[in-house]
Amino acid sequence: MASNFVKKLDKWCDNQWIVFLCVTATVVAVLAAVFWDVMPLGSKAGVFVAFIMAFHVLEEWKFPGGLHWFYNTSVFRPKDESLYDPTRYPISRLTDMVTNVGLQWIPLVYAGLCFFLPLSNAVALCVILLCVFGAGRLLAGVLTPTMFADLSACGGVLTMAAGFRVSKIKPVPLVDLMPALLLVMPFSLLWTMLMG
């Protein structure tokens, strides 16, 4: 029986994200057709990746038979048949949504940097990586050693739980545990402020 958190996530990432990816791919295809002759090579590559991601997602979720379906039905099929659900175990719509939306929009940012700014492909990629590095540095300025230790411990517990699930020792509901990664740092800060 799925928890309330999983039900909310299922509603949130049911089909809307697939429609979003397809609409984005359509808009990108129209813009690429109009500006193809003036686009640098890096922009063309980013646009191609963003366009092809819609077909990839449709193949996985609307016409089962892709990696997700094979992975859930063959590679990691649970021994307990009551736990068997080819749309959830261990790849779910949530994990697929996060990776595929990221795999569509990161190349679009790269394509935009190459197209709108006079940047070479290497410089555009460096800009993206420096933004990620800068975000990490900003977060590092806020993190205390205690918060980082608590985050590391939380990640270790989740990794261990994933190991239990994959090795079929215990079917741990990993999606229910994911909010811990977001909540551990504020709670750690609050605990330190209250308890000294």
C-alpha positions as CSV (number, residue, x, y, z in Angstrom):
1,M,0.0,0.0,0.0
2,A,1.5,3.3,-1.1
3,S,1.9,6.0,1.5
4,N,0.3,9.5,1.2
5,F,3.7,10.9,0.1
6,V,4.0,8.5,-2.7
7,K,0.4,9.1,-3.8
8,K,1.1,12.9,-3.9
9,L,4.2,12.3,-6.0
10,D,2.4,10.0,-8.3
11,K,-0.3,12.7,-8.9
12,W,2.4,15.4,-9.3
13,C,4.5,13.4,-11.8
14,D,1.8,11.3,-13.6
15,N,1.6,12.5,-17.2
16,Q,2.1,16.3,-16.9
17,W,5.9,16.1,-17.1
18,I,5.6,13.9,-20.2
19,V,3.4,16.5,-21.9
20,F,5.8,19.3,-20.7
21,L,8.7,17.5,-22.4
22,C,6.8,17.0,-25.6
23,V,5.6,20.6,-25.7
24,T,9.2,21.8,-25.0
25,A,10.5,19.5,-27.8
26,T,7.9,20.9,-30.3
27,V,8.8,24.5,-29.5
28,V,12.5,23.6,-29.7
29,A,12.0,21.9,-33.1
30,V,10.1,24.9,-34.5
31,L,12.8,27.3,-33.3
32,A,15.5,25.1,-34.6
33,A,13.9,24.9,-38.0
34,V,13.7,28.8,-38.2
35,F,17.3,29.5,-36.9
36,W,19.2,26.3,-38.0
37,D,21.4,28.1,-40.5
38,V,22.7,30.6,-38.0
39,M,23.0,28.3,-35.0
40,P,26.6,27.3,-33.9
41,L,27.4,23.6,-33.7
42,G,27.0,23.5,-29.9
43,S,23.5,24.9,-30.1
44,K,22.5,22.4,-32.8
45,A,23.7,19.5,-30.6
46,G,21.9,20.9,-27.5
47,V,18.7,21.3,-29.5
48,F,19.0,17.8,-30.9
49,V,19.3,16.3,-27.4
50,A,16.4,18.3,-26.1
51,F,14.2,17.2,-29.1
52,I,15.1,13.5,-28.9
53,M,14.4,13.3,-25.2
54,A,10.6,13.5,-25.9
55,F,10.8,10.4,-28.1
56,H,12.9,8.6,-25.5
57,V,10.3,9.3,-22.7
58,L,7.4,8.3,-25.0
59,E,9.1,5.1,-25.8
60,E,9.7,4.4,-22.1
61,W,6.3,5.3,-20.6
62,K,3.8,5.2,-23.4
63,F,5.1,2.2,-25.4
64,P,6.7,0.0,-22.8
65,G,9.7,-1.9,-23.9
66,G,12.6,0.4,-23.1
67,L,15.3,0.2,-20.4
68,H,12.9,1.2,-17.7
69,W,10.5,-1.7,-18.5
70,F,13.3,-4.2,-18.9
71,Y,15.0,-3.1,-15.7
72,N,11.8,-3.4,-13.6
73,T,10.5,-6.7,-15.1
74,S,13.8,-8.6,-15.7
75,V,16.8,-7.3,-13.9
76,F,15.4,-6.3,-10.5
77,R,12.1,-8.2,-10.3
78,P,11.3,-8.8,-6.6
79,K,11.1,-12.4,-5.4
80,D,7.9,-11.5,-3.5
81,E,5.3,-11.3,-6.3
82,S,3.0,-9.2,-4.1
83,L,5.6,-6.4,-4.4
84,Y,5.8,-6.6,-8.2
85,D,4.8,-3.5,-10.0
86,P,6.6,-2.8,-13.3
87,T,5.9,0.9,-13.1
88,R,7.5,1.4,-9.6
89,Y,10.2,-1.0,-8.8
90,P,13.0,0.2,-8.7
91,I,12.7,2.9,-11.4
92,S,9.6,5.0,-10.9
93,R,8.1,8.0,-12.7
94,L,9.7,10.3,-10.1
95,T,13.2,9.2,-10.7
96,D,12.6,9.1,-14.5
97,M,11.0,12.5,-14.5
98,V,13.9,14.2,-12.6
99,T,16.6,12.6,-14.9
100,N,14.8,13.2,-18.2
101,V,13.7,16.8,-17.5
102,G,17.3,17.5,-16.4
103,L,18.6,15.8,-19.5
104,Q,16.4,17.9,-21.7
105,W,16.9,21.3,-20.0
106,I,20.6,21.2,-19.3
107,P,21.4,20.9,-23.1
108,L,18.9,23.7,-23.7
109,V,20.8,26.0,-21.4
110,Y,24.0,25.0,-23.2
111,A,22.3,25.7,-26.6
112,G,21.1,29.0,-25.4
113,L,24.5,30.0,-24.1
114,C,26.1,29.0,-27.4
115,F,23.4,30.8,-29.5
116,F,22.7,34.0,-27.6
117,L,26.2,34.8,-26.3
118,P,29.2,34.7,-28.5
119,L,30.7,31.8,-26.5
120,S,32.5,28.8,-27.9
121,N,31.3,25.4,-26.9
122,A,34.0,24.9,-24.3
123,V,33.3,28.3,-22.7
124,A,29.5,27.6,-22.6
125,L,30.2,24.3,-20.9
126,C,32.5,26.0,-18.4
127,V,29.8,28.6,-17.6
128,I,27.4,25.8,-16.7
129,L,29.9,23.9,-14.6
130,L,31.0,27.2,-12.9
131,C,27.3,27.9,-12.0
132,V,27.0,24.4,-10.4
133,F,30.4,25.0,-8.6
134,G,29.2,28.5,-7.4
135,A,25.9,27.0,-6.1
136,G,27.9,24.4,-4.2
137,R,30.2,27.1,-2.8
138,L,27.2,29.2,-1.6
139,L,25.8,26.2,0.1
140,A,29.1,25.4,1.6
141,G,29.2,28.8,3.2
142,V,26.0,28.1,5.0
143,L,26.7,24.5,6.0
144,T,28.3,23.9,9.4
145,P,30.5,20.8,9.9
146,T,27.7,19.3,12.0
147,M,25.1,19.8,9.2
148,F,27.5,18.3,6.7
149,A,28.1,15.3,9.0
150,D,24.3,14.8,9.4
151,L,23.8,15.1,5.7
152,S,26.5,12.5,5.1
153,A,25.0,10.2,7.7
154,C,21.5,10.5,6.1
155,G,23.0,9.7,2.7
156,G,24.7,6.7,4.2
157,V,21.5,5.4,5.7
158,L,19.7,5.9,2.4
159,T,22.5,4.1,0.5
160,M,22.3,1.2,3.0
161,A,18.5,1.1,2.6
162,A,18.9,1.0,-1.2
163,G,21.4,-1.9,-0.8
164,F,18.9,-3.8,1.3
165,R,16.2,-3.3,-1.3
166,V,18.4,-4.2,-4.3
167,S,19.8,-7.3,-2.6
168,K,16.2,-8.2,-1.6
169,I,17.0,-8.4,2.1
170,K,14.2,-6.0,3.0
171,P,11.9,-4.1,0.8
172,V,12.6,-0.6,2.0
173,P,10.3,2.2,0.6
174,L,13.1,4.5,-0.7
175,V,10.7,7.2,-2.1
176,D,9.3,7.7,1.4
177,L,12.8,8.3,2.7
178,M,13.9,10.9,0.0
179,P,12.5,14.0,1.8
180,A,15.1,13.2,4.6
181,L,17.8,14.6,2.3
182,L,16.1,18.0,2.2
183,L,15.0,18.0,5.8
184,V,18.1,16.8,7.5
185,M,20.1,20.1,7.2
186,P,17.3,22.5,8.5
187,F,16.6,20.1,11.3
188,S,20.3,19.8,12.1
189,L,20.6,23.5,12.3
190,L,17.5,23.8,14.5
191,W,18.8,21.1,16.8
192,T,22.1,22.8,17.1
193,M,20.4,26.1,17.9
194,L,18.1,24.6,20.5
195,M,20.6,22.2,22.2
196,G,23.8,24.2,21.7
